[in-house]
Amino acid sequence: MGVRTGRGGARLAGVAVAAGAAVALVGGCSVGVPDPAAPSIPPVTSGLGTPTITPGHDADAVASRDMPFSAGATLAHGVPVGLSEDLAEAPQWKQVVGNAGGASRYQKSDGCQAAAEVRQNQWPLVAADDRESTAALFAYLDPTILPAYLKPASLRWGGERDKPGPAVDVLVLERAAKPAGQKAGKATAVLARVFGTAGSSVYVSVSCPTAAALAAARADIAQWLTVVPPG
């Protein structure tokens, strides 16, 4: 399983990058604008390596449990999460941009497009509260996004793809496709999570021609795309 982490600058530098993607997404256009100033981070392949160790922190125990918003403080300080690139292996999907500034883009044969990004140096926007920090991230991207528009959702949190495993809480914003006869617009969804203690965030956006295609794409993302706990 390929895993990547992205590198950011100041706290809001990573937010600003995601802002461009969000504006493009909710406008019905393609998504996933990489940061040209950020270095490309090669995917990490399976094999032996030197783990990042925080004294007194049991990373394996954290990785084996669900990661609700309330558990964000159990992560090691400053050790970022990762994001798999396995969506490229899903039926009808292909990767069109791989790890450009910490972001990857995908296309599906039915016209859906997805972008997935993980950023480092994304510190909490609301102290000690991952959920409120995530809501604040959406509001930063678009001030018209109210907390009531955001719905709870989840992604895979480590584990093996073909087996039941732990989940990580995220917030999702959905926009319906515009009816025929109106200005063209796709059905869209943005899923995000700020990990304040870990100093990182994940951001997944998808746009599709129809609501049914979006539902299928989200099911693919839930099955194939994994948020990788810090090692």
N, C-alpha and C positions, 0 to 999 in steps of 0.2 A: 504494500500500500504506500503510494507516494504521499509524503507529508511536507507541508511547507509552513514557514512562518514569514511574516513580512516585517520590514524595518521601517519605522517612522521617525519623525523628528520630534517636535514638541507635541504636547497633548492634542492640540487642535489641528496640527498639521495632518494627522491621519484622518481626522473628522472632515477636513476640507476636501480631501481626496474623495471620500465617500459621498460628499455632498454633490459633486459633479455626477456621480453615478445615480444618485437618488433623483436628482432633477431630470436626468435623461429618462429614467425608468418611469416616473409618474407621468411624464409627458408622452409615453407610449413609444419611445425610441429604444434603440439598443442600449445596453447597460454595461457597466464595468469599466470605468475609466481609470487606468493605472497612473501612478505617480511617476512622471518621467525622471524626477530627481532621486528616486529611491532605487538602490541597487537590486538587481534580480537575484533572488535567493534560490539556488538549485533545490529540487525536491530531495528529500532524504529517503533513501531506499532502506529496506530491511537489512539488518546485519549488525555486527558488533560495533559498538561505539562507546564513547565516554559519557555517562549520564550526568545530567545536572543535579547536584545533590544539595539540598538545604538541610542543615543539621536539625534533627528533631521533627522533620516533616516526612510523613509516610505517603509518598506519591502514589504507590500502588493501591493503597487503601482508598485514596481520593478518587483514583481512576475507576475503581470497581463499583462505586456508588453513583446514584443519580446526582446531577449537579443543578439543583434548583437555584433560583436567585439568592435564596437565603444562605446557601452554602458557599458562596463565592469567596468568603474570607478564609475557607479551609485550604485554598490554593497557596502555593509558595509565593512570597512576594517577588514580583518582577520576573518570574519565569513564565514566558508566554505560552499560550495554547497554540496548537497547530490546526491545520485543516487538510483533509485528504483530497486527492485529485481523482478519486475513484469514479466520479460521475462520468468520466471519459469512457469507462468500461461498460456503462449501462446500455441496454439495447436502444438503438436509434439515436444515441447521443454521440457527439464527437467534441474533442477539445480543439478550439480554434486559436486560443492564446494560452500559453502555459507559463504561469508564475512570472508575469511581467510586473515588477514592483510589488510582489506579494499577492497579485490578483491573477485569476484564471477565468477564461470565458469559454462557454460551451454552446453548442447548437444542437437542436433536435430536428429530426426529419420532418416533423409536423409544423415547423416554423417557430417553435419556442426557442428563446435565448435565455441563458443564465450566466451570472457572474458571481464569483465567490472570492472573498478577500479576507485575509487576516492581517491585522496591524499590530505592531508593537508600539510601546510608549503611548498607549491609550489609557490614561489614568482616569479614575472616576470623575464624572461630571457632577455627581452628588455623593458626598462622602459616605463611605461604608454602605452603599445601597446600589447593588448592580441593577436592580429593576428600574429604579428611578434614574440611574445613569443612562440606561438604555433608552428610556423614554426621552430623556434630555437630548440624547444623540439624534433621535428622530426629529425633535423640535429644532435642533440646530440645522439639520439638513433642510427642513421646510417648516417655518414658523406656523404654518396653517395646520400642521399635524397635531391634533389634540390627543392627550392620553386616552380619551375614550375611543379613539379610532384604532388603537393598538390592541391586538388580541394575543392571548397566550398560545404558544406553540412549542415544539421541541425538535431537536435534532439528535442524532446519535452521539453518544459521548464515549468514544473509544469502543472497545469490544470487537467482535468479529461480525462481519456484515451479514452472514447467513444465519446468525444465531441471535436470540433475544439478548439485549444488553442494556446498560444504563443509558439515560437520556439527559440532555442538558436543556434547561429552560431558555427560550428566546421570546422576543416579541415580534409580531408580524403585522404589517400593514398591507391590506389588499385593496386594489382598485378594480372595479368591474370594467369590462370592455364597453365602449360606447355603442349605443344602438345603431343599426344601419341607417344611413342618411345623415348622420352627424359626422363631424370631423373625425378622421380615423384615430382610433386609440385601442390599444391592446389591453387584455386582462393582465394585471401585474400583481406581484407580491414581493415584499422586502422583509427578510428575516434578519434580526440583528441581536447581538448580545455583547455588552461591555463586561469584561472581567477586571474589575477595578484593582483587586489585590494583585492579580497576575500582570497587570499593566498591558493588557491587550484586548482586542475586540475581533469579532467575526461578523461578516456582513455578506448576506446571500440575497441576490435579487433575481427574479425570473419574470419574463414577459411572454405571453402567448396570444395567438389569434382569438381564442375563445375561452370561456370559463371552464369548459370541459377539458380542454387541453392544459389549462393551468392546473387544474386539480390533478391530472395525470402527472404533470411535471413535478408538482410538489410531492407526490407520492414517490417518484423516482429519487428526488433529492433526499427525502426522509430515509430511503433505503440505502442509497449509495454514498452520500456525502457525510463524512464523519468529522466532528470536532474532536481533535486529538488532545487528550489531557497532557499537561506538562510532564516530562519524564523526570 
